Amino acid sequence: MNRLLLNKIVITLSTLAALMGISFLLWILVTLSIRGYHSIDWHIFTTDLVNNGLRNVIIGQFILAGIATVIGVPVGMMAGIYLREYGINSKFAMIVRNLSDVMMSAPSIVIGIFVYGIFVVPFGGFNGWAGVIALAILMIPIVVSTTDSMLSLVPQELREAGIALGASKAQVIYKIVLSAAKIGLITGVLLAFARVIGETAPLLFTSANNNFFSFGLSNQYPSLTVSIYHLALFPSQTSQNLAWAGSAILTLLVLFINLITRFIFKPRKQK
Amino acid sequence: MKLAIQTKDFSFTYPKTKEATLKGINIPIYANKVTALIGPSGCGKSTLLRSCNRIHDVYPGNSYDGEILLYDNNGEKAENILQYKKENDLINLRQRIGMIFQKPTPFPMSIKDNITYGLKLSGIKNKTELLDRTEIALKGAALWEEVKDRLNNSAMGLSGGQQQRLCIARAVALKPQVLLFDEPTSALDPISTASIEALISELKNELTVLIVTHNMQQASRISDYTGFMYLGDLVEYDVTETIFLNPKEKKTEDYITGRFG
């Protein structure tokens, strides 16, 4: 009887805890959807921030995150390949692997201030490149870690089979191992992209913001997240509505990218 | 009889271990014959097999001692493969000595590309020649009829037995002198096992087979010569029939009659 009672208490408590977690998430989503729904119209997608639209900041956010991906993914993947295929368990590889893990949990605002110090101050002002670099720095350890762990899932026999056919180590890695780990690697890149596209702190002191449409990364550069931050603080109903719309769009974007990664990863799980 | 491989006082030590895993092995591998290595787990039979194409070199820190002589096709001139130092020499060696693993290891690409991968590495670029060699290899591995309509499909979709035959085809396509089999059927069902065994018996017309197996019936069915290994020593080596019917050593007899191991 006692055991049954304990069982029931534990089940009730853990169910309540789960419900609480989900309810906050739903609360956020519902509020965002309602507020966002009332604030989103076509006007937002066709005009720039200066005319109370979000076109330039959405595109700006994608450009910042996109260039950061182009820089961060190759560097992160090469480092991951080094760690798993060449360094393996050498002392140096272990140190790099641990440092990369530490970097992954570094607060993004710290990275923002670091980049402010080396890429904003010496160049005389906020600029888009600094924002790109901050995002790339944020991205690299994530890509390193997923590459490292995805490559560790490739069976050792596959590498040996390639070597046994007379392939060199590099040929085995680039033709066989990477293609065996392809799905995991793509997922890692998408997740890293989803992570940086919602970042505000690293952009706040680096690319800052811009009311106008711009491709000029050497000046202040528009981004959705920093805009939301400024709009939400601005004491005007129009600005705050725009902030709600921006938040809803951003949340949907991140949700969408996460769903895509789930979708890509699914067929593999069924095997 | 022509020799394909001959080891002379061959010893092998894994990194960070004091005692040698293989101690002074002398074994002849005759050309166009099937030689089986049997023995309980940990006796060193796979280590010996994996020394013959220097696949151990994928991992650093091993030490080889003695000689492993690889003869040319006429069984006359021999080279000590333990002297190879450059990656190029090792690549050439591995194209002369192919290897089949315990678990099938198809590459994550199409059936056709699995076969042409090794061929392209060996420098063949002509498309017709690649296709011809692919067909010959698949026919040689008794797989052609099953896959000829789906050569461009992923090799991962094949059954375990088919995947293993694909791996054999992939190795045979390079026309190696020797094929090393490391327990090639232990992950397969009885029907697939039978087809792989039939294939091995046919392959010896064109090349030399060295096979490690846990299954003594398999050794007696397919091999011409058998070596019994125990704790890093080659205890007995002879014609397969003699090993199984009239072993000279007590240890061999105990093992094949199932009294230990």
Interface residues (C-beta under 8 A of the other chain):
Chain A: P155 E157 L158 R159 E160 A161 G162 I163 A164 L165 G166 A167 S168 K169 Q171 K175 I176 S179 A180 K182
Chain B: N53 I55 V58 E87 I91 N92 R94 Q95 G98 M99 F101 Q102 K103 T105 F107 P108 M109 Y117 G118 L121 S122 C167 R170 A171 L174
